Amino acid sequence: MENNMNVSEYVAELEWLLRHVSAVIRKRGREILADFNITPPQLTALQVLQRNGNITIGELGEKMYLAYSTATDLIDRMERNELVQRIRDSNDRRVVRLQILPKGEILVDEVIARRKQYLAGILIEVNEEDRIHLVESLKRLDEIMKADVE
């Protein structure tokens, strides 16, 4: 904390910086997505499916904080674009699960590679010690915030 900043000013500065950095990354991320003809919610859905395996539309909606009808519309578009498919659960035929298709996997990998390339170009301006400290600090903040929302 800067020597002449009080806690309130420090928190206000930190909050603004986090929002600003997040907004810039989001903006650049949307520009990258436009090159791949995919929307931010579609990318998020694909990433959720990659991380969680075959889940239901309801489970996807919960993880993305979407209404069931919104998640269904999202999956319909993604299915038409051959990014995901609906499959019947082998244990309970009434349950429909979502499976990411190879085209979806490749798309996520390519988008993330481009986003990492962008961020690497930015971080080259930050010395190694500061980069390590930044990652460790953000990890700790993430841990605290995860515990707060559970």
C-alpha positions in Angstrom: 0.0 0.0 0.0 1.3 3.4 -0.9 2.5 5.3 2.2 0.0 8.1 2.0 -3.1 6.0 1.1 -5.6 5.1 3.7 -7.4 1.7 3.6 -10.5 3.1 2.0 -8.5 4.8 -0.8 -6.5 1.6 -1.3 -9.6 -0.6 -1.6 -11.2 1.9 -4.0 -8.0 1.9 -6.1 -7.8 -1.9 -6.1 -11.5 -2.3 -7.0 -11.1 0.2 -9.9 -7.9 -1.5 -11.2 -9.4 -5.0 -11.0 -12.5 -3.8 -12.9 -10.4 -2.0 -15.5 -8.0 -4.8 -16.1 -11.0 -7.2 -16.4 -12.8 -4.9 -18.8 -9.7 -4.6 -21.1 -9.2 -8.4 -21.1 -12.9 -8.9 -21.8 -12.8 -6.4 -24.7 -9.8 -8.0 -26.2 -11.3 -11.5 -25.6 -14.5 -10.5 -27.5 -12.3 -9.2 -30.4 -10.5 -12.6 -30.5 -13.9 -14.5 -30.3 -15.2 -12.5 -33.3 -12.4 -14.1 -35.4 -13.8 -17.5 -34.4 -17.5 -16.6 -35.0 -18.4 -17.6 -31.4 -20.1 -15.6 -28.6 -18.7 -15.2 -25.0 -21.5 -17.3 -23.5 -20.8 -20.1 -26.1 -17.1 -20.1 -25.1 -18.0 -20.2 -21.4 -20.4 -23.1 -22.0 -17.7 -25.0 -23.9 -15.2 -24.4 -21.2 -17.7 -25.6 -18.5 -18.3 -28.8 -20.6 -14.5 -29.3 -20.9 -14.0 -29.0 -17.2 -17.1 -30.9 -16.0 -17.6 -33.6 -18.5 -21.1 -34.6 -19.7 -23.5 -32.5 -17.7 -27.2 -31.7 -18.2 -28.5 -28.4 -19.6 -29.8 -27.7 -16.1 -26.4 -28.2 -14.6 -24.8 -26.0 -17.3 -27.4 -23.3 -16.6 -26.6 -23.4 -12.9 -22.8 -23.2 -13.5 -23.3 -20.3 -15.8 -26.1 -18.6 -13.8 -28.5 -18.9 -16.7 -32.2 -19.7 -16.8 -33.0 -23.1 -18.2 -34.6 -21.7 -21.3 -31.6 -19.4 -22.0 -29.2 -22.4 -21.6 -31.4 -24.4 -23.9 -31.3 -21.7 -26.6 -27.5 -21.5 -26.2 -27.1 -25.2 -26.6 -29.5 -25.3 -29.6 -27.2 -22.8 -31.4 -24.1 -24.7 -30.4 -25.5 -28.0 -31.6 -26.4 -26.5 -35.0 -22.7 -25.3 -35.2 -21.6 -28.9 -34.4 -19.8 -27.7 -31.2 -21.8 -30.0 -28.8 -24.3 -32.8 -29.0 -27.1 -34.0 -26.7 -26.7 -37.6 -25.6 -29.0 -39.9 -23.6 -27.7 -40.9 -20.2 -26.8 -44.6 -20.3 -28.2 -45.2 -16.8 -31.4 -43.1 -17.1 -32.8 -42.6 -20.7 -34.9 -39.7 -19.4 -31.7 -37.7 -18.7 -30.1 -35.8 -21.6 -26.4 -34.9 -21.2 -24.3 -32.5 -23.2 -21.1 -33.6 -24.8 -18.5 -31.3 -26.3 -17.6 -32.4 -29.9 -14.1 -32.3 -31.4 -14.8 -29.1 -33.2 -15.8 -27.5 -29.9 -12.6 -28.8 -28.2 -10.4 -27.4 -31.0 -12.2 -24.1 -30.9 -11.7 -23.6 -27.2 -8.0 -24.6 -27.5 -7.5 -22.1 -30.3 -9.3 -19.2 -28.6 -7.4 -19.8 -25.3 -4.1 -20.0 -27.2 -4.8 -16.6 -28.8 -5.9 -15.1 -25.4 -2.7 -16.4 -23.8 -0.7 -15.0 -26.6 -2.3 -11.6 -26.0 -1.7 -11.7 -22.3 1.9 -12.9 -22.7 2.5 -9.9 -24.9 1.3 -7.6 -22.1 3.1 -9.4 -19.3 6.5 -9.2 -21.1 6.5 -5.6 -19.8 6.4 -6.9 -16.2 9.5 -8.2 -14.5 9.5 -11.9 -13.5 9.4 -11.2 -9.7 6.3 -9.0 -10.1 4.7 -11.6 -12.4 5.2 -14.3 -9.8 3.9 -12.0 -7.0 0.9 -11.0 -9.2 -0.1 -14.7 -9.8 0.3 -15.6 -6.2 -1.7 -12.7 -5.0 -4.5 -13.3 -7.5 -4.6 -17.0 -6.6 -5.0 -16.1 -2.9 -7.7 -13.5 -3.7 -9.5 -16.2 -5.8 -9.3 -18.7 -3.0 -10.8 -16.2 -0.5 -13.5 -15.2 -3.0 -14.4 -18.8 -3.8 -14.9 -19.5 -0.1 -17.1 -16.5 0.2 -19.5 -17.6 -2.5 -19.8 -21.2 -1.5 
